[in-house]
Amino acid sequence: MRHIDMPVGADDAVTLAGTLTLPEGPGPHPAVLLLHGSGPMDRDGNAAGLRMDLGAPVAAAMAAEGIAVLRYDRRGAGDTPGDWRAAGFTGNRRDAAAAVRALAAHPGIRADAVGVVGHSEGALHAMALGAQPGVKALVLLAGFARVGEDAFRRQARSISRGLPAPVRILLPVLRPLAERLLTRVKNTTTDVARVAGLPVNARWMREMLRHDTRADLTAVEVPVLAVTGAKDIQVDPADLDEIRRLVPGGAEVHRVPDLTHVLRLDPRPHSVRSYRRLLRDPVDPDLLALVAGWLGPRLRDAPREPGAAEHPASP
């Protein structure tokens, strides 16, 4: 496989720095856009204090199936200019849509065989892209099917159960404070707000809390693979049933035993405190095989559409 620089022009003329990984052999190739979780993530899904290291293994797994992968640095991360706190949830979505269009227009890519793989927040944006012309398949890794505020509250309850006992004792006192802080964020009008003395991406929070992914899911017109770990403490695995119900034509869903939100297996008792230990290991190879094996026949073997643009061989 080969890696080439691929800048993506966003709607406001900001250039998103990215990498396009091409499989061996002549093009044009089918391709997927990889979208990462929340925060100032670079093209590999890494931020200060959190290294998902998702980009390279996904690109390698896809290349083995003859599928190219585009991944890019979010605003204010890696080599992309800007401030990630000012982008917001809807700004991230617009950037993802621009990246899909750029990928389909690339001369090394089949415009009629483009998919999207999203993890966590990226899965939420992938749901919306399922109705965009040219997108042929979606993979949703740890995506929820509900209003954002409901998902946020469920996540807080789930994480709190794994806190140390001395902290759990304080929860009855801390919960009212957390409610006041959440209300304050919802009532802000700025990109960034200070909450308990710390800067918070207020615009992103406001937009995410009111977003209902169920409306996006009902508009999807392409095949969907949805995977959530049975030990995901940030997204309810039961939402897989709602995804399957809402997607027209249904979706293939997998609730993977011991899989966590960080896409590593944890056979031990799991909490958010386990993340540091788990992230020393690679992404679960069986998950990568599942995703690549599912996408292969849907993109690589997809019949060419009449009138689809014929690009020359990959550069």
N, C-alpha and C positions, 0 to 999 in steps of 0.2 A: 504494500500500500504506500501511497505517497501523500505527504502533507503540503498544502500550498496555502499561502496567505489569501484570505478572501474578505476584503472590507465590505460592509453592508451599509448602504446609505439609508438612514432613517428618514421619516417623513419631514423632520425639521432640519434636514441637511447635516445632522451629526453623523459621523462615520463610526460604526460599530466595528471594532477590530475582531476578526475571526479567522478560523482555520477550516479549510475544506479538506477532508481526508478522502482520497480516491482509491478504490480498489485496483488491483492489478488488471491489466487488459485494456483494450480500446474502449472508449466511451461512444456515445453518452451512456451514463450510468443512472440507475434509480438512486434515490437519495432520501435522507431524512434530516430534519432539523432537530437538534437536541436542545431542550430547554431545561434549565436547572431550577433549584428551589429558591427561596426568598433570600434577600440580602444582596450585598455587593459581590456577587459571584463572578469569577472569571470564566473563561471558556471551558475550563475543566471542572467547574463546580466547586472551586476553592475560594475561601475568604479567610481573612485573618481569624485564627482560632478555630476554623472548621475546614478541613480538607476532605471533601467528598471523593476527589480523584475519580470522577465519573466519566469525564470526556474521553480519555485515551482508551479505557477498556470497551466502552460502547463503540468507538470508532473501529477498534480491532475486530470486535465481534461482527459488526456490520460489513466490514471489508471482506471477511471470510465468506459472507453471503453475496458478495458482489454489489454491495450497497454503499454509496458515499454518505458522509456525515458532515454537516456544517454545525459548528458551535462558535459562539462569539462571547466577548467580554461585555458584561452589562455596563451601563453608564457609570463612570467613576471607578471602574474596576479594570485591572490589567492595563491594556493599551487603549482603552476607550475613554475619551474625555467626558467630563460632566460630573454631576453629583447624583449618586444613586438615590439619595433621600428625596431629591426633587423630581425624580422620574415618576413615582407613584405606581400603583397597580395597573391603571389603564395605560400609562406610558410604557410600561413593560410589555403590555399586550400589543400596543401599536408597533413597538420594535420587533416583536416576534412575527407579526404579520408582514412587516417589511422584509424580514429575513427569509420568509417563505417565498415571497415574490422574487427576491434576488437569487435564491437557490434555483428556482424553476427557470430563471432566465440565463443561468450560467451555461456556457457552451459545452461543458463536460457532463451536463446533467439532462436526463430525460424529463421534460416538462410535464409529461403525463404519468410520472411515477414518483411522486414526492409524498413523503409521509412526515409525521411529527411524533417525536418521543419526548414526553414531558415528565419530570419528577417533581412532586410536591407543588409549589406554586406553578412550575412549568407545566404540570398536568392540567391545571386550571386554564391556562392560556391555550393549551392544546385543544381543550374541549371547544373553545370558541373558534379555533382555526379549522375545526372539522366541517364547518359550513363554508369555508373559503374556497373559491374555484381553484382547481388544480390539486388540492390535497386529497390523497387517495386512501390513507390509513392513519389511525391514531393508536399510540400506545400511552396509556395513562398509568404512571407509577405513583401510587400513594396520592390519588386525587380524591377530593370529597364531593359529595352530591347533596348540597344543602346551602343555606345562606351562610356567608362567611362568618358572621357573628356567632351563629350556632356552632360552627366548626371550631372557632376560637375558644369558646367557653368549654366545649367538650375536651379540647386539648388541654386546657388549664386544669380541669378536674382530673384527667388521666395522669398528667405529669405530677400533680400534687400527691397522688397516692404513692409515688415512688420516692418522695422526699424523706430525709432522715426523720426519725421519730420526734426529736426535739422541735423540728420545724413544723411537722404536722400538728403538734399540740397548739401551735400559734395560729393555725389556719382560721379558726372562728374569728380571730381578731383581724387577720390580714385580709380576709375576703371583702369586708365592707370597704376597706381602703382600696383594694383592687377595683371594686365597682366604681368608686369615685374617680379613680384615675382613668378608667375606661371611658366613663362619661365625659371627662374632660377632653380626652383625645377626640372623641366623636364630635365634640362641639368646636374643635379648632377650625381655623380657616387657612392656616399656614402650611408650608411643606414640612417644616420641622417644628416640634414643640418640645419644651423641657418638662419632663414628668419625673417627679421625685429627684430633681437635679440632673437628670440624664437626658440627652437629646434623643428624641423618638421620631421615626419616620411617620409623621402624623398623616400626611396625605395618603401614603400607601395604606396605613391602617384604616382610615376612613373609607377608602374605596374598596378595600378587601372586605371589611366588615359588612358592607351592604350588598356585596355582589352575590348573586344567586346562580350557582353553576348549573342548576337544573334547567334553566332556560336554554343554556348553551347545549346541553346534552340532548334536548328534544329536537334541536335543529341539525344534529350530526347526520350526515348521509353516507358515511363511509364505514368500512369495517373498524371495529374497536377492540383492542385488547386492554383490559384493566387488571392491574396486579397490585395488591396491597398485602403487606405482611400481617400474619396473625398477631405478631407482637409489636405492631405499629402503635405507639402511644401518642402520636400527633394526628393521625387520621383514623377514623373509625372503620375497621375492616367491613363492618356491616353495610357501609355505603356501596360496596360492590353490588349488592342486590338492587339498590336504587339505580345505579348506573346501568345495569342490565335491563331494568324495567323501562328506563327513560329513553335510551337510545333506540331510535326507530330500527326495527330489524334485530334488536338485541345486541349484546356485546359478549365476547368471551371473557370470563372473569376467573381469576385465580387468587385464592386466599392462601398464601404460602406459609406453612408452619415455620415458626422460629424466625421468619424474616422481619426485620425492624425497619423503621423509617429511613435509616441511613443505608438501607439496601445491603446489609450484612446480616448473617444468621447469628442468633444468640440463643443457644440451648439453655443458658442459665437464667435465673430470675432477672428480669429486664427493667431498667428505668433509664431516664435521661442521663443519669450518671454513668451509664454503660457506654455512652457514645465514644468517649475518649479511647477506651479499650478497643471497641469494635473498629474504629477508623484506622487502627494500625494494620488491619487486614484488608485484602482487596474486596471489591464488589463481588457479591455472590455469583460464581460462574454459572450456576444453573439458571439464575435469573437472566443473565446475558444470553445464554443459549436459548431460553424460552422466547425472549423478545426477538432475537435475530432469526430464529427458526420460524416464528410466526410472520414476520415481515417479509421474509424471502419470497415466498410464492405470491404474496399480495402486491409486491412492487417489482421485484426482478422478473417474475414470470407473467406480469400483467400484460395483456395484449396492447399493442400500440394503438392509440386512438387515431381515427382518420382525421387528417388535417393537423395533427400535432406537429409542432415545430421540430425539424430535423437539424440537430446541431452537429457540427463536425466532431471528430475524435477529440478526446480530452487533450489539453495542452500538456 
